[in-house]
Amino acid sequence: METEKQEELLKVNNLAISFYNKSGEVQAVRGITYTLHKGEVLGIVGESGSGKSVSSHGILRLTPDTGKVKSGEILFHGKDILKMSKKELQELRGNKIAMIFQDPMTSLDPLFTVEYQLDESLKKHTKLDAQARKKRMIELLNLVGINQPERRVKQYPYEFSGGMRQRVMIAMALSCDPELLIADEPTTALDVTIQAQIVELLKELKDKLGMAIIFITHDLGVVSEICDKIIVMYAGKIVEEGTSRQIFYERKHPYTEGLLASVPKLDTDSSEKLKPIKGNPPDMSCVKPGCAFAPRCGCAMQICVREEAPECELNETHNVSCWQIIKKAMEGQVTANGKE
Ligand SMILES: Nc1ncnc2c1ncn2[C@@H]1O[C@H](COP(=O)(O)OP(=O)(O)OP(=O)(O)O)[C@@H](O)[C@H]1O
């Protein structure tokens, strides 16, 4: 199992995506690099506007026409998705990589039964005949925890609750047996109990099916249970990357600290006060020099407003881009591998 995990599935290399409108360039994603191994779950966290969705939709080349990939590579099994032909891309979408979104109603057609929509998906992505598709549909609905699937498959999306609709969407996404599932804020529209159930379901599915997952969320609390590793994005960049444990217990970036302080913790007294991060994320149409978080950072130094911090490798799995940490590493207060 361990060796299987180490097989590289996706490598995003220095990816930069901008949008162009009348007032100029919006630098949504500014050179991000990360690797996802087979069967691994990666959390991408950050406040609204940090570039989580744009970077992840870019993997399936779903960037809107006003956007442009300025640089980078997106290697899937070593092959650059950005250079794939239309035919290869079609094969990839839905067959190897599937995506689920925040609001299943935008992806499910209210006018058709779940049976019809699942059948269309199976027709598109498999070579199964009508009878085998019917069987597979029931299997899929069972897999995602929908009771009485034979009855419920005949229903329309509006007859399902929000959590159940998300389960139907997950069933549709699984209809092609993807190697990678991109889940873009899949639980945000749901209430807390249902959120936890959907996260639990994704965890079970990952263990059963061995697929890799990219889980996008603004809520660090949601990903603690499911992710092997987490990248923290701010203003289109990765400011910290580490294993789930490192991000929760050994986090170093003040922004990661702020994000954690602003979400309710499941294991502590709920009366503990939440501390939202003061200020707002920067306007990405006029990016200033220096660290983008500096204006909101309680420990910013002069250099932070002048120059962007290079990535500091604390160890094999933990990287952070922050001048404070570089300073501490130089003073011997933080152990780093020496690579900056
Ligand atoms: N179609 C677009 N045209 C212009 N700018 C865009 C477009 N889509 C996204 N952006 C900008 O790109 C930046 C990153 O947006 P993105 O949606 O990736 O953020 P996010 O972290 O996923 O936030 P959210 O959680 O709100 O979806 C933002 O500044 C956003 O305004």
PDBQT file of the ligand as one rigid body, heavy atoms in Angstrom, charges set to zero:
ROOT
HETATM    1  N1  LIG A 401     -13.946  34.615 -14.545  1.00  0.00    +0.000 N 
HETATM    2  C1  LIG A 401     -13.177  35.421 -13.826  1.00  0.00    +0.000 A 
HETATM    3  N2  LIG A 401     -12.861  36.668 -14.265  1.00  0.00    +0.000 NA
HETATM    4  C2  LIG A 401     -12.060  37.491 -13.568  1.00  0.00    +0.000 A 
HETATM    5  N3  LIG A 401     -11.518  37.174 -12.377  1.00  0.00    +0.000 NA
HETATM    6  C3  LIG A 401     -11.797  35.965 -11.871  1.00  0.00    +0.000 A 
HETATM    7  C4  LIG A 401     -12.642  35.028 -12.552  1.00  0.00    +0.000 A 
HETATM    8  N4  LIG A 401     -12.744  33.901 -11.795  1.00  0.00    +0.000 NA
HETATM    9  C5  LIG A 401     -11.995  34.128 -10.700  1.00  0.00    +0.000 A 
HETATM   10  N5  LIG A 401     -11.430  35.353 -10.733  1.00  0.00    +0.000 N 
HETATM   11  C6  LIG A 401     -10.554  35.944  -9.730  1.00  0.00    +0.000 C 
HETATM   12  O1  LIG A 401      -9.501  35.043  -9.456  1.00  0.00    +0.000 OA
HETATM   13  C7  LIG A 401      -9.152  35.053  -8.085  1.00  0.00    +0.000 C 
HETATM   14  C8  LIG A 401      -9.178  33.657  -7.539  1.00  0.00    +0.000 C 
HETATM   15  O2  LIG A 401     -10.525  33.172  -7.555  1.00  0.00    +0.000 OA
HETATM   16  P1  LIG A 401     -10.941  31.703  -7.084  1.00  0.00    +0.000 P 
HETATM   17  O3  LIG A 401     -12.365  31.500  -7.459  1.00  0.00    +0.000 OA
HETATM   18  O4  LIG A 401      -9.964  30.705  -7.552  1.00  0.00    +0.000 OA
HETATM   19  O5  LIG A 401     -10.817  31.837  -5.523  1.00  0.00    +0.000 OA
HETATM   20  P2  LIG A 401     -11.241  30.769  -4.443  1.00  0.00    +0.000 P 
HETATM   21  O6  LIG A 401     -10.087  30.689  -3.499  1.00  0.00    +0.000 OA
HETATM   22  O7  LIG A 401     -11.661  29.500  -5.063  1.00  0.00    +0.000 OA
HETATM   23  O8  LIG A 401     -12.435  31.486  -3.736  1.00  0.00    +0.000 OA
HETATM   24  P3  LIG A 401     -13.945  30.972  -3.463  1.00  0.00    +0.000 P 
HETATM   25  O9  LIG A 401     -13.821  30.113  -2.256  1.00  0.00    +0.000 OA
HETATM   26  O10 LIG A 401     -14.700  32.218  -3.220  1.00  0.00    +0.000 OA
HETATM   27  O11 LIG A 401     -14.364  30.238  -4.699  1.00  0.00    +0.000 OA
HETATM   28  C9  LIG A 401     -10.107  36.020  -7.419  1.00  0.00    +0.000 C 
HETATM   29  O12 LIG A 401      -9.462  37.267  -7.290  1.00  0.00    +0.000 OA
HETATM   30  C10 LIG A 401     -11.259  36.112  -8.393  1.00  0.00    +0.000 C 
HETATM   31  O13 LIG A 401     -11.883  37.370  -8.313  1.00  0.00    +0.000 OA
ENDROOT
TORSDOF 0
